[in-house]
Amino acid sequence: MSSRQAPRDLPPDVLAQRYGRRPRRTGRPWYRSPVRLGAAIVGAVLVIAYGVWISVAQSSGAAYQEISHTIVDDRTAEIRFSVTREPGTAVRCQVHALDEGSSEVGLLQVDVPASNERDVQESVQVRTTSRAVTVGVESCSTVE
């Protein structure tokens, strides 16, 4: 083992020669310039507005929650799910069944009629072309 000791008080010019000298900053920082500060504020406001717009757009439609599913046989799968929507709104949901390789082997459009209830549960059977391993709701959207 070597017992080297680092010199404690090196002059700044030795360190500058060894590691290079950082160029001196000239001018004001970016946030002191009114144009750059204004651009940063406008950019931040646009990003926040976009996030609010996305969250409002996603919450305005119908929502679904998968409750359970069973594989009945080689040609049938069953799913139970709930749909939350505004009362009096009809909804159409896409239900799909997948096989072991995640290939779609069954597809069904489920129409949930308008009613006075906000939450509705549906139970449907999906016909498949081969044995499914899972079945799920792909999407739900309101119907005009």
Secondary structure by P-SEA (a helix, b strand, c coil): cccccccccccaaaaaaacccccccccccccccaaaaaaaaaaaaaaaaaaaaaaaaaaccbbbbbcccccccccbbbbbbcccccccbbbbbbbbbbcccccccbbbbbbbccccccbbbbbbbbbbcccccccccccccccc
